[in-house]
Amino acid sequence: MIKDFLYVGAGGALGSICRYSLTLLAASLPQGGLCATIAANVIGSFLIGMAMVSARGCYLFCAVGFCGGFTTFSTFSSQSLKLLQSGDYSMAIGYMAASVLLSIASVGLGCYVGSLIRN
């Protein structure tokens, strides 16, 4: 049981550091905050897909820990609301659609790649 907590904690710490680093890297881009959030969610979705076909320890470290600290549904939600409140409806709809569709596709791709690696 303690080992499971260590997997989750170590993954979460690393995921949070990587998420902050991604935000800093994207800061110079137009709409950098949106770019960082969608990138984190797509990358995290891919990793969760790979973790879904992995051993328990890997799943706990990667999916629960790392992706829990790295992915950003709450940030996605607040950014979407801000876009809607500012009246930028086309950007809001495009951002929400791209985030959801790319993230779901990334989970599927991650599952596929993970099963290839496992076999």
QUINOR-V47744 format. One record per run of one state. SS is the DSSP state (H for helix, E for strand, L for the rest). FROM is the first residue (numbers start at 1). LEN is the number of residues. If there is no record, write none. Layout:
# QUINOR-V47744
ss:SS from:FROM len:LEN
ss:SS from:FROM len:LEN
This chain:
# QUINOR-V47744
ss:L from:1 len:1
ss:H from:2 len:25
ss:L from:27 len:5
ss:H from:32 len:21
ss:L from:53 len:3
ss:H from:56 len:15
ss:L from:71 len:2
ss:H from:73 len:13
ss:L from:86 len:3
ss:H from:89 len:30
ss:L from:119 len:1
